[in-house]
């Protein structure tokens, strides 16, 4: 298993996601990030991927076409980000804390 696959499996576990989620989206999301980063701007790539993930999660949770509550998305993002930063720190990496 590659380092990326191992990392994504740890993140999926930490965020209570099935392993199949990371397995199923890795290629398409990396392709999307590459295309946006080269076609629009580099910082737009990961942020676009994040917004696609929010939209997919909202559609799965509330039904196709429903809009998520912005405050809830921001709050849940902060909580999930903190959990993943904990994993980064446990692996010996540095985080900005932002």
Residue pairs with C-beta under 8 A, 6 or more apart in sequence:
1 9
4 26
5 22
5 26
7 91
8 22
8 26
9 19
9 22
10 87
11 22
11 84
11 87
12 18
12 19
12 21
12 22
13 19
14 83
14 84
14 86
14 87
15 80
15 83
15 84
29 49
29 52
32 45
32 48
32 49
32 52
33 45
33 46
33 48
33 49
34 45
36 44
36 45
36 48
36 49
37 44
37 45
40 48
50 77
54 68
54 73
54 77
57 68
58 66
58 67
58 68
58 73
59 65
59 66
61 68
62 68
85 95
85 97
88 94
88 95
89 95
